[in-house]
């Protein structure tokens, strides 16, 4: 999987959360890849494992935030 594929799938999987939260998450991961550099893209993809795992983490964080309000 390439960075572009990862980001496209991440965007699709985040389609059911509010737009501002989705945009913030996508910006975060885009910058995460940029900061690591193109030469480390494969390593980052291995560390993140899958877009599904990242989405699970993001949504769990959102649920925790909602329950504290």
mmJSON file of the N, C-alpha and C atoms, coordinates in Angstrom:
{"data_MODEL":{"atom_site":{
"group_PDB":["ATOM","ATOM","ATOM","ATOM","ATOM","ATOM","ATOM","ATOM","ATOM","ATOM","ATOM","ATOM","ATOM","ATOM","ATOM","ATOM","ATOM","ATOM","ATOM","ATOM","ATOM","ATOM","ATOM","ATOM","ATOM","ATOM","ATOM","ATOM","ATOM","ATOM","ATOM","ATOM","ATOM","ATOM","ATOM","ATOM","ATOM","ATOM","ATOM","ATOM","ATOM","ATOM","ATOM","ATOM","ATOM","ATOM","ATOM","ATOM","ATOM","ATOM","ATOM","ATOM","ATOM","ATOM","ATOM","ATOM","ATOM","ATOM","ATOM","ATOM","ATOM","ATOM","ATOM","ATOM","ATOM","ATOM","ATOM","ATOM","ATOM","ATOM","ATOM","ATOM","ATOM","ATOM","ATOM","ATOM","ATOM","ATOM","ATOM","ATOM","ATOM","ATOM","ATOM","ATOM","ATOM","ATOM","ATOM","ATOM","ATOM","ATOM","ATOM","ATOM","ATOM","ATOM","ATOM","ATOM","ATOM","ATOM","ATOM","ATOM","ATOM","ATOM","ATOM","ATOM","ATOM","ATOM","ATOM","ATOM","ATOM","ATOM","ATOM","ATOM","ATOM","ATOM","ATOM","ATOM","ATOM","ATOM","ATOM","ATOM","ATOM","ATOM","ATOM","ATOM","ATOM","ATOM","ATOM","ATOM","ATOM","ATOM","ATOM","ATOM","ATOM","ATOM","ATOM","ATOM","ATOM","ATOM","ATOM","ATOM","ATOM","ATOM","ATOM","ATOM","ATOM","ATOM","ATOM","ATOM","ATOM","ATOM","ATOM","ATOM","ATOM","ATOM","ATOM","ATOM","ATOM","ATOM","ATOM","ATOM","ATOM","ATOM","ATOM","ATOM","ATOM","ATOM","ATOM","ATOM","ATOM","ATOM","ATOM","ATOM","ATOM","ATOM","ATOM","ATOM","ATOM","ATOM","ATOM","ATOM","ATOM","ATOM","ATOM","ATOM","ATOM","ATOM","ATOM","ATOM","ATOM","ATOM","ATOM","ATOM","ATOM","ATOM","ATOM","ATOM","ATOM","ATOM","ATOM","ATOM","ATOM","ATOM","ATOM","ATOM","ATOM","ATOM","ATOM"],
"id":[1,2,3,4,5,6,7,8,9,10,11,12,13,14,15,16,17,18,19,20,21,22,23,24,25,26,27,28,29,30,31,32,33,34,35,36,37,38,39,40,41,42,43,44,45,46,47,48,49,50,51,52,53,54,55,56,57,58,59,60,61,62,63,64,65,66,67,68,69,70,71,72,73,74,75,76,77,78,79,80,81,82,83,84,85,86,87,88,89,90,91,92,93,94,95,96,97,98,99,100,101,102,103,104,105,106,107,108,109,110,111,112,113,114,115,116,117,118,119,120,121,122,123,124,125,126,127,128,129,130,131,132,133,134,135,136,137,138,139,140,141,142,143,144,145,146,147,148,149,150,151,152,153,154,155,156,157,158,159,160,161,162,163,164,165,166,167,168,169,170,171,172,173,174,175,176,177,178,179,180,181,182,183,184,185,186,187,188,189,190,191,192,193,194,195,196,197,198,199,200,201,202,203,204,205,206,207],
"type_symbol":["N","C","C","N","C","C","N","C","C","N","C","C","N","C","C","N","C","C","N","C","C","N","C","C","N","C","C","N","C","C","N","C","C","N","C","C","N","C","C","N","C","C","N","C","C","N","C","C","N","C","C","N","C","C","N","C","C","N","C","C","N","C","C","N","C","C","N","C","C","N","C","C","N","C","C","N","C","C","N","C","C","N","C","C","N","C","C","N","C","C","N","C","C","N","C","C","N","C","C","N","C","C","N","C","C","N","C","C","N","C","C","N","C","C","N","C","C","N","C","C","N","C","C","N","C","C","N","C","C","N","C","C","N","C","C","N","C","C","N","C","C","N","C","C","N","C","C","N","C","C","N","C","C","N","C","C","N","C","C","N","C","C","N","C","C","N","C","C","N","C","C","N","C","C","N","C","C","N","C","C","N","C","C","N","C","C","N","C","C","N","C","C","N","C","C","N","C","C","N","C","C","N","C","C","N","C","C"],
"label_atom_id":["N","CA","C","N","CA","C","N","CA","C","N","CA","C","N","CA","C","N","CA","C","N","CA","C","N","CA","C","N","CA","C","N","CA","C","N","CA","C","N","CA","C","N","CA","C","N","CA","C","N","CA","C","N","CA","C","N","CA","C","N","CA","C","N","CA","C","N","CA","C","N","CA","C","N","CA","C","N","CA","C","N","CA","C","N","CA","C","N","CA","C","N","CA","C","N","CA","C","N","CA","C","N","CA","C","N","CA","C","N","CA","C","N","CA","C","N","CA","C","N","CA","C","N","CA","C","N","CA","C","N","CA","C","N","CA","C","N","CA","C","N","CA","C","N","CA","C","N","CA","C","N","CA","C","N","CA","C","N","CA","C","N","CA","C","N","CA","C","N","CA","C","N","CA","C","N","CA","C","N","CA","C","N","CA","C","N","CA","C","N","CA","C","N","CA","C","N","CA","C","N","CA","C","N","CA","C","N","CA","C","N","CA","C","N","CA","C","N","CA","C","N","CA","C","N","CA","C","N","CA","C","N","CA","C","N","CA","C","N","CA","C"],
"label_alt_id":[null,null,null,null,null,null,null,null,null,null,null,null,null,null,null,null,null,null,null,null,null,null,null,null,null,null,null,null,null,null,null,null,null,null,null,null,null,null,null,null,null,null,null,null,null,null,null,null,null,null,null,null,null,null,null,null,null,null,null,null,null,null,null,null,null,null,null,null,null,null,null,null,null,null,null,null,null,null,null,null,null,null,null,null,null,null,null,null,null,null,null,null,null,null,null,null,null,null,null,null,null,null,null,null,null,null,null,null,null,null,null,null,null,null,null,null,null,null,null,null,null,null,null,null,null,null,null,null,null,null,null,null,null,null,null,null,null,null,null,null,null,null,null,null,null,null,null,null,null,null,null,null,null,null,null,null,null,null,null,null,null,null,null,null,null,null,null,null,null,null,null,null,null,null,null,null,null,null,null,null,null,null,null,null,null,null,null,null,null,null,null,null,null,null,null,null,null,null,null,null,null,null,null,null,null,null,null],
"label_comp_id":["UNK","UNK","UNK","UNK","UNK","UNK","UNK","UNK","UNK","UNK","UNK","UNK","UNK","UNK","UNK","UNK","UNK","UNK","UNK","UNK","UNK","UNK","UNK","UNK","UNK","UNK","UNK","UNK","UNK","UNK","UNK","UNK","UNK","UNK","UNK","UNK","UNK","UNK","UNK","UNK","UNK","UNK","UNK","UNK","UNK","UNK","UNK","UNK","UNK","UNK","UNK","UNK","UNK","UNK","UNK","UNK","UNK","UNK","UNK","UNK","UNK","UNK","UNK","UNK","UNK","UNK","UNK","UNK","UNK","UNK","UNK","UNK","UNK","UNK","UNK","UNK","UNK","UNK","UNK","UNK","UNK","UNK","UNK","UNK","UNK","UNK","UNK","UNK","UNK","UNK","UNK","UNK","UNK","UNK","UNK","UNK","UNK","UNK","UNK","UNK","UNK","UNK","UNK","UNK","UNK","UNK","UNK","UNK","UNK","UNK","UNK","UNK","UNK","UNK","UNK","UNK","UNK","UNK","UNK","UNK","UNK","UNK","UNK","UNK","UNK","UNK","UNK","UNK","UNK","UNK","UNK","UNK","UNK","UNK","UNK","UNK","UNK","UNK","UNK","UNK","UNK","UNK","UNK","UNK","UNK","UNK","UNK","UNK","UNK","UNK","UNK","UNK","UNK","UNK","UNK","UNK","UNK","UNK","UNK","UNK","UNK","UNK","UNK","UNK","UNK","UNK","UNK","UNK","UNK","UNK","UNK","UNK","UNK","UNK","UNK","UNK","UNK","UNK","UNK","UNK","UNK","UNK","UNK","UNK","UNK","UNK","UNK","UNK","UNK","UNK","UNK","UNK","UNK","UNK","UNK","UNK","UNK","UNK","UNK","UNK","UNK","UNK","UNK","UNK","UNK","UNK","UNK"],
"label_asym_id":["A","A","A","A","A","A","A","A","A","A","A","A","A","A","A","A","A","A","A","A","A","A","A","A","A","A","A","A","A","A","A","A","A","A","A","A","A","A","A","A","A","A","A","A","A","A","A","A","A","A","A","A","A","A","A","A","A","A","A","A","A","A","A","A","A","A","A","A","A","A","A","A","A","A","A","A","A","A","A","A","A","A","A","A","A","A","A","A","A","A","A","A","A","A","A","A","A","A","A","A","A","A","A","A","A","A","A","A","A","A","A","A","A","A","A","A","A","A","A","A","A","A","A","A","A","A","A","A","A","A","A","A","A","A","A","A","A","A","A","A","A","A","A","A","A","A","A","A","A","A","A","A","A","A","A","A","A","A","A","A","A","A","A","A","A","A","A","A","A","A","A","A","A","A","A","A","A","A","A","A","A","A","A","A","A","A","A","A","A","A","A","A","A","A","A","A","A","A","A","A","A","A","A","A","A","A","A"],
"label_entity_id":["1","1","1","1","1","1","1","1","1","1","1","1","1","1","1","1","1","1","1","1","1","1","1","1","1","1","1","1","1","1","1","1","1","1","1","1","1","1","1","1","1","1","1","1","1","1","1","1","1","1","1","1","1","1","1","1","1","1","1","1","1","1","1","1","1","1","1","1","1","1","1","1","1","1","1","1","1","1","1","1","1","1","1","1","1","1","1","1","1","1","1","1","1","1","1","1","1","1","1","1","1","1","1","1","1","1","1","1","1","1","1","1","1","1","1","1","1","1","1","1","1","1","1","1","1","1","1","1","1","1","1","1","1","1","1","1","1","1","1","1","1","1","1","1","1","1","1","1","1","1","1","1","1","1","1","1","1","1","1","1","1","1","1","1","1","1","1","1","1","1","1","1","1","1","1","1","1","1","1","1","1","1","1","1","1","1","1","1","1","1","1","1","1","1","1","1","1","1","1","1","1","1","1","1","1","1","1"],
"label_seq_id":[1,1,1,2,2,2,3,3,3,4,4,4,5,5,5,6,6,6,7,7,7,8,8,8,9,9,9,10,10,10,11,11,11,12,12,12,13,13,13,14,14,14,15,15,15,16,16,16,17,17,17,18,18,18,19,19,19,20,20,20,21,21,21,22,22,22,23,23,23,24,24,24,25,25,25,26,26,26,27,27,27,28,28,28,29,29,29,30,30,30,31,31,31,32,32,32,33,33,33,34,34,34,35,35,35,36,36,36,37,37,37,38,38,38,39,39,39,40,40,40,41,41,41,42,42,42,43,43,43,44,44,44,45,45,45,46,46,46,47,47,47,48,48,48,49,49,49,50,50,50,51,51,51,52,52,52,53,53,53,54,54,54,55,55,55,56,56,56,57,57,57,58,58,58,59,59,59,60,60,60,61,61,61,62,62,62,63,63,63,64,64,64,65,65,65,66,66,66,67,67,67,68,68,68,69,69,69],
"pdbx_PDB_ins_code":[null,null,null,null,null,null,null,null,null,null,null,null,null,null,null,null,null,null,null,null,null,null,null,null,null,null,null,null,null,null,null,null,null,null,null,null,null,null,null,null,null,null,null,null,null,null,null,null,null,null,null,null,null,null,null,null,null,null,null,null,null,null,null,null,null,null,null,null,null,null,null,null,null,null,null,null,null,null,null,null,null,null,null,null,null,null,null,null,null,null,null,null,null,null,null,null,null,null,null,null,null,null,null,null,null,null,null,null,null,null,null,null,null,null,null,null,null,null,null,null,null,null,null,null,null,null,null,null,null,null,null,null,null,null,null,null,null,null,null,null,null,null,null,null,null,null,null,null,null,null,null,null,null,null,null,null,null,null,null,null,null,null,null,null,null,null,null,null,null,null,null,null,null,null,null,null,null,null,null,null,null,null,null,null,null,null,null,null,null,null,null,null,null,null,null,null,null,null,null,null,null,null,null,null,null,null,null],
"Cartn_x":[0.855,0.0,0.901,0.533,1.28,0.658,1.369,0.849,-0.467,-0.501,-1.713,-2.895,-2.664,-3.724,-4.174,-3.197,-3.493,-4.37,-3.973,-4.707,-6.099,-6.22,-7.533,-8.469,-7.957,-8.779,-9.123,-8.162,-8.412,-9.539,-9.479,-10.515,-11.884,-11.937,-13.209,-13.746,-12.878,-13.298,-13.71,-13.231,-13.594,-14.816,-15.476,-16.609,-17.79,-17.852,-19.008,-18.746,-17.617,-17.371,-17.49,-17.692,-17.855,-16.682,-16.997,-16.02,-14.782,-14.956,-13.798,-12.879,-13.452,-12.659,-11.946,-12.648,-12.068,-10.897,-11.117,-10.057,-8.838,-9.072,-7.975,-7.169,-7.87,-7.181,-6.396,-6.993,-6.305,-5.081,-5.211,-4.067,-2.954,-3.341,-2.355,-1.545,-2.23,-1.513,-0.756,-1.269,-0.533,0.781,0.705,1.909,2.844,2.275,3.077,3.963,3.376,4.136,5.173,4.765,5.68,6.878,6.605,7.681,8.664,8.162,9.02,9.88,9.372,10.103,9.749,9.826,9.452,10.274,11.539,12.413,11.962,11.108,10.614,9.153,8.581,7.16,6.809,7.61,7.317,7.338,8.281,8.375,7.133,6.706,5.51,4.284,4.158,3.026,3.029,4.204,4.291,3.89,4.357,4.044,2.551,1.936,0.505,-0.357,0.187,-0.426,-1.528,-2.595,-3.682,-4.536,-5.222,-6.148,-7.248,-7.672,-8.727,-8.284,-7.039,-6.529,-6.458,-6.008,-5.927,-7.319,-8.293,-9.666,-10.222,-9.936,-10.399,-9.849,-8.57,-7.933,-8.557,-8.78,-9.375,-10.777,-11.591,-12.973,-13.028,-12.114,-12.057,-11.741,-10.835,-10.498,-11.684,-12.441,-13.621,-14.674,-14.852,-15.821,-15.386,-14.081,-13.575,-13.813,-13.599,-13.809,-15.283,-16.168,-17.617,-18.088,-17.545,-17.992,-17.517,-16.483,-15.981,-16.737,-17.514,-18.249,-19.474],
"Cartn_y":[-1.17,0.0,1.232,2.209,3.462,4.46,5.542,6.621,7.142,7.324,7.846,6.902,5.604,4.63,4.648,4.708,4.75,5.956,7.127,8.352,8.34,7.805,7.733,6.811,5.685,4.753,5.352,6.028,6.684,7.706,8.507,9.51,8.854,7.785,7.086,6.511,5.897,5.274,6.297,7.522,8.581,9.364,8.901,9.61,9.813,9.051,9.152,9.982,10.697,11.579,13.028,13.956,15.365,15.862,16.711,17.204,17.817,18.602,19.239,18.204,17.2,16.123,15.315,15.033,14.278,15.052,16.33,17.154,17.234,17.36,17.428,16.128,15.003,13.707,13.522,13.866,13.719,14.63,15.849,16.77,16.213,15.655,15.091,13.992,13.054,11.936,12.362,13.322,13.857,14.48,15.269,15.893,14.861,13.812,12.73,12.115,11.839,11.306,12.319,13.58,14.606,14.789,14.814,14.985,13.819,12.619,11.427,11.403,12.001,12.027,10.838,11.082,10.064,8.789,8.948,7.777,6.857,7.36,6.561,6.135,6.362,6.074,4.626,3.685,2.269,1.936,2.497,2.253,2.792,3.982,4.581,3.727,3.25,2.392,1.119,0.549,-0.655,-0.329,0.796,1.189,1.444,2.103,2.402,1.155,0.177,-1.121,-1.052,-0.299,-0.222,1.01,1.5,2.621,2.243,0.985,0.531,0.683,0.32,0.435,1.899,2.753,4.19,4.753,4.378,4.857,4.394,3.16,2.648,3.517,3.853,4.69,6.087,6.667,8.01,8.0,7.032,6.977,6.688,5.882,5.624,6.928,7.712,9.001,9.953,9.938,10.792,10.371,9.063,8.568,8.981,8.889,9.298,10.781,11.594,13.034,13.335,12.645,12.852,12.476,11.427,10.972,11.884,12.704,13.632,14.943,15.222,16.493,16.5],
"Cartn_z":[0.0,0.0,0.0,-0.773,-0.819,0.159,0.384,1.222,0.65,-0.665,-1.299,-1.09,-1.233,-1.0,0.454,1.354,2.786,3.11,2.618,2.913,2.285,1.088,0.428,1.211,1.661,2.434,3.794,4.403,5.686,5.542,4.5,4.257,4.098,3.345,3.136,4.454,5.234,6.492,7.548,7.417,8.361,7.904,6.877,6.304,7.231,8.316,9.209,10.468,10.511,11.646,11.17,12.101,11.697,10.842,9.891,8.932,9.55,10.603,11.231,11.868,12.49,13.103,12.029,10.944,9.832,9.22,8.961,8.372,9.283,10.58,11.54,11.534,11.509,11.486,10.192,9.07,7.784,7.713,8.201,8.231,9.116,10.256,11.178,10.488,9.85,9.227,7.971,7.247,6.097,6.575,7.634,8.189,8.808,9.388,9.952,8.869,7.714,6.583,6.087,5.965,5.477,6.41,7.711,8.684,8.659,8.42,8.386,7.132,6.062,4.805,3.925,2.639,1.654,1.821,2.242,2.397,3.534,4.427,5.559,5.406,4.228,4.0,4.309,3.829,4.066,5.551,6.28,7.714,8.43,8.055,8.663,8.378,7.159,6.809,7.643,7.882,8.725,10.161,10.671,12.041,12.235,11.266,11.371,11.151,10.456,10.167,9.12,9.381,8.403,8.673,7.637,7.851,8.848,8.822,9.741,11.193,11.475,12.847,13.263,12.363,12.662,12.928,12.117,12.291,13.637,14.002,15.292,16.43,16.354,17.368,17.401,16.233,16.154,16.751,16.36,16.846,18.34,18.846,20.283,21.024,20.479,21.07,21.06,19.989,19.907,20.936,21.113,22.116,23.513,23.786,25.1,25.338,24.327,24.432,24.675,23.934,24.099,25.487,26.056,27.372,28.489,28.228,29.239,29.241,28.192,28.091,28.974],
"occupancy":[1.0,1.0,1.0,1.0,1.0,1.0,1.0,1.0,1.0,1.0,1.0,1.0,1.0,1.0,1.0,1.0,1.0,1.0,1.0,1.0,1.0,1.0,1.0,1.0,1.0,1.0,1.0,1.0,1.0,1.0,1.0,1.0,1.0,1.0,1.0,1.0,1.0,1.0,1.0,1.0,1.0,1.0,1.0,1.0,1.0,1.0,1.0,1.0,1.0,1.0,1.0,1.0,1.0,1.0,1.0,1.0,1.0,1.0,1.0,1.0,1.0,1.0,1.0,1.0,1.0,1.0,1.0,1.0,1.0,1.0,1.0,1.0,1.0,1.0,1.0,1.0,1.0,1.0,1.0,1.0,1.0,1.0,1.0,1.0,1.0,1.0,1.0,1.0,1.0,1.0,1.0,1.0,1.0,1.0,1.0,1.0,1.0,1.0,1.0,1.0,1.0,1.0,1.0,1.0,1.0,1.0,1.0,1.0,1.0,1.0,1.0,1.0,1.0,1.0,1.0,1.0,1.0,1.0,1.0,1.0,1.0,1.0,1.0,1.0,1.0,1.0,1.0,1.0,1.0,1.0,1.0,1.0,1.0,1.0,1.0,1.0,1.0,1.0,1.0,1.0,1.0,1.0,1.0,1.0,1.0,1.0,1.0,1.0,1.0,1.0,1.0,1.0,1.0,1.0,1.0,1.0,1.0,1.0,1.0,1.0,1.0,1.0,1.0,1.0,1.0,1.0,1.0,1.0,1.0,1.0,1.0,1.0,1.0,1.0,1.0,1.0,1.0,1.0,1.0,1.0,1.0,1.0,1.0,1.0,1.0,1.0,1.0,1.0,1.0,1.0,1.0,1.0,1.0,1.0,1.0,1.0,1.0,1.0,1.0,1.0,1.0,1.0,1.0,1.0,1.0,1.0,1.0],
"B_iso_or_equiv":[0.0,0.0,0.0,0.0,0.0,0.0,0.0,0.0,0.0,0.0,0.0,0.0,0.0,0.0,0.0,0.0,0.0,0.0,0.0,0.0,0.0,0.0,0.0,0.0,0.0,0.0,0.0,0.0,0.0,0.0,0.0,0.0,0.0,0.0,0.0,0.0,0.0,0.0,0.0,0.0,0.0,0.0,0.0,0.0,0.0,0.0,0.0,0.0,0.0,0.0,0.0,0.0,0.0,0.0,0.0,0.0,0.0,0.0,0.0,0.0,0.0,0.0,0.0,0.0,0.0,0.0,0.0,0.0,0.0,0.0,0.0,0.0,0.0,0.0,0.0,0.0,0.0,0.0,0.0,0.0,0.0,0.0,0.0,0.0,0.0,0.0,0.0,0.0,0.0,0.0,0.0,0.0,0.0,0.0,0.0,0.0,0.0,0.0,0.0,0.0,0.0,0.0,0.0,0.0,0.0,0.0,0.0,0.0,0.0,0.0,0.0,0.0,0.0,0.0,0.0,0.0,0.0,0.0,0.0,0.0,0.0,0.0,0.0,0.0,0.0,0.0,0.0,0.0,0.0,0.0,0.0,0.0,0.0,0.0,0.0,0.0,0.0,0.0,0.0,0.0,0.0,0.0,0.0,0.0,0.0,0.0,0.0,0.0,0.0,0.0,0.0,0.0,0.0,0.0,0.0,0.0,0.0,0.0,0.0,0.0,0.0,0.0,0.0,0.0,0.0,0.0,0.0,0.0,0.0,0.0,0.0,0.0,0.0,0.0,0.0,0.0,0.0,0.0,0.0,0.0,0.0,0.0,0.0,0.0,0.0,0.0,0.0,0.0,0.0,0.0,0.0,0.0,0.0,0.0,0.0,0.0,0.0,0.0,0.0,0.0,0.0,0.0,0.0,0.0,0.0,0.0,0.0],
"pdbx_formal_charge":[null,null,null,null,null,null,null,null,null,null,null,null,null,null,null,null,null,null,null,null,null,null,null,null,null,null,null,null,null,null,null,null,null,null,null,null,null,null,null,null,null,null,null,null,null,null,null,null,null,null,null,null,null,null,null,null,null,null,null,null,null,null,null,null,null,null,null,null,null,null,null,null,null,null,null,null,null,null,null,null,null,null,null,null,null,null,null,null,null,null,null,null,null,null,null,null,null,null,null,null,null,null,null,null,null,null,null,null,null,null,null,null,null,null,null,null,null,null,null,null,null,null,null,null,null,null,null,null,null,null,null,null,null,null,null,null,null,null,null,null,null,null,null,null,null,null,null,null,null,null,null,null,null,null,null,null,null,null,null,null,null,null,null,null,null,null,null,null,null,null,null,null,null,null,null,null,null,null,null,null,null,null,null,null,null,null,null,null,null,null,null,null,null,null,null,null,null,null,null,null,null,null,null,null,null,null,null],
"auth_seq_id":[1,1,1,2,2,2,3,3,3,4,4,4,5,5,5,6,6,6,7,7,7,8,8,8,9,9,9,10,10,10,11,11,11,12,12,12,13,13,13,14,14,14,15,15,15,16,16,16,17,17,17,18,18,18,19,19,19,20,20,20,21,21,21,22,22,22,23,23,23,24,24,24,25,25,25,26,26,26,27,27,27,28,28,28,29,29,29,30,30,30,31,31,31,32,32,32,33,33,33,34,34,34,35,35,35,36,36,36,37,37,37,38,38,38,39,39,39,40,40,40,41,41,41,42,42,42,43,43,43,44,44,44,45,45,45,46,46,46,47,47,47,48,48,48,49,49,49,50,50,50,51,51,51,52,52,52,53,53,53,54,54,54,55,55,55,56,56,56,57,57,57,58,58,58,59,59,59,60,60,60,61,61,61,62,62,62,63,63,63,64,64,64,65,65,65,66,66,66,67,67,67,68,68,68,69,69,69],
"auth_comp_id":["UNK","UNK","UNK","UNK","UNK","UNK","UNK","UNK","UNK","UNK","UNK","UNK","UNK","UNK","UNK","UNK","UNK","UNK","UNK","UNK","UNK","UNK","UNK","UNK","UNK","UNK","UNK","UNK","UNK","UNK","UNK","UNK","UNK","UNK","UNK","UNK","UNK","UNK","UNK","UNK","UNK","UNK","UNK","UNK","UNK","UNK","UNK","UNK","UNK","UNK","UNK","UNK","UNK","UNK","UNK","UNK","UNK","UNK","UNK","UNK","UNK","UNK","UNK","UNK","UNK","UNK","UNK","UNK","UNK","UNK","UNK","UNK","UNK","UNK","UNK","UNK","UNK","UNK","UNK","UNK","UNK","UNK","UNK","UNK","UNK","UNK","UNK","UNK","UNK","UNK","UNK","UNK","UNK","UNK","UNK","UNK","UNK","UNK","UNK","UNK","UNK","UNK","UNK","UNK","UNK","UNK","UNK","UNK","UNK","UNK","UNK","UNK","UNK","UNK","UNK","UNK","UNK","UNK","UNK","UNK","UNK","UNK","UNK","UNK","UNK","UNK","UNK","UNK","UNK","UNK","UNK","UNK","UNK","UNK","UNK","UNK","UNK","UNK","UNK","UNK","UNK","UNK","UNK","UNK","UNK","UNK","UNK","UNK","UNK","UNK","UNK","UNK","UNK","UNK","UNK","UNK","UNK","UNK","UNK","UNK","UNK","UNK","UNK","UNK","UNK","UNK","UNK","UNK","UNK","UNK","UNK","UNK","UNK","UNK","UNK","UNK","UNK","UNK","UNK","UNK","UNK","UNK","UNK","UNK","UNK","UNK","UNK","UNK","UNK","UNK","UNK","UNK","UNK","UNK","UNK","UNK","UNK","UNK","UNK","UNK","UNK","UNK","UNK","UNK","UNK","UNK","UNK"],
"auth_asym_id":["A","A","A","A","A","A","A","A","A","A","A","A","A","A","A","A","A","A","A","A","A","A","A","A","A","A","A","A","A","A","A","A","A","A","A","A","A","A","A","A","A","A","A","A","A","A","A","A","A","A","A","A","A","A","A","A","A","A","A","A","A","A","A","A","A","A","A","A","A","A","A","A","A","A","A","A","A","A","A","A","A","A","A","A","A","A","A","A","A","A","A","A","A","A","A","A","A","A","A","A","A","A","A","A","A","A","A","A","A","A","A","A","A","A","A","A","A","A","A","A","A","A","A","A","A","A","A","A","A","A","A","A","A","A","A","A","A","A","A","A","A","A","A","A","A","A","A","A","A","A","A","A","A","A","A","A","A","A","A","A","A","A","A","A","A","A","A","A","A","A","A","A","A","A","A","A","A","A","A","A","A","A","A","A","A","A","A","A","A","A","A","A","A","A","A","A","A","A","A","A","A","A","A","A","A","A","A"],
"auth_atom_id":["N","CA","C","N","CA","C","N","CA","C","N","CA","C","N","CA","C","N","CA","C","N","CA","C","N","CA","C","N","CA","C","N","CA","C","N","CA","C","N","CA","C","N","CA","C","N","CA","C","N","CA","C","N","CA","C","N","CA","C","N","CA","C","N","CA","C","N","CA","C","N","CA","C","N","CA","C","N","CA","C","N","CA","C","N","CA","C","N","CA","C","N","CA","C","N","CA","C","N","CA","C","N","CA","C","N","CA","C","N","CA","C","N","CA","C","N","CA","C","N","CA","C","N","CA","C","N","CA","C","N","CA","C","N","CA","C","N","CA","C","N","CA","C","N","CA","C","N","CA","C","N","CA","C","N","CA","C","N","CA","C","N","CA","C","N","CA","C","N","CA","C","N","CA","C","N","CA","C","N","CA","C","N","CA","C","N","CA","C","N","CA","C","N","CA","C","N","CA","C","N","CA","C","N","CA","C","N","CA","C","N","CA","C","N","CA","C","N","CA","C","N","CA","C","N","CA","C","N","CA","C","N","CA","C","N","CA","C","N","CA","C"],
"pdbx_PDB_model_num":[1,1,1,1,1,1,1,1,1,1,1,1,1,1,1,1,1,1,1,1,1,1,1,1,1,1,1,1,1,1,1,1,1,1,1,1,1,1,1,1,1,1,1,1,1,1,1,1,1,1,1,1,1,1,1,1,1,1,1,1,1,1,1,1,1,1,1,1,1,1,1,1,1,1,1,1,1,1,1,1,1,1,1,1,1,1,1,1,1,1,1,1,1,1,1,1,1,1,1,1,1,1,1,1,1,1,1,1,1,1,1,1,1,1,1,1,1,1,1,1,1,1,1,1,1,1,1,1,1,1,1,1,1,1,1,1,1,1,1,1,1,1,1,1,1,1,1,1,1,1,1,1,1,1,1,1,1,1,1,1,1,1,1,1,1,1,1,1,1,1,1,1,1,1,1,1,1,1,1,1,1,1,1,1,1,1,1,1,1,1,1,1,1,1,1,1,1,1,1,1,1,1,1,1,1,1,1]
}}}
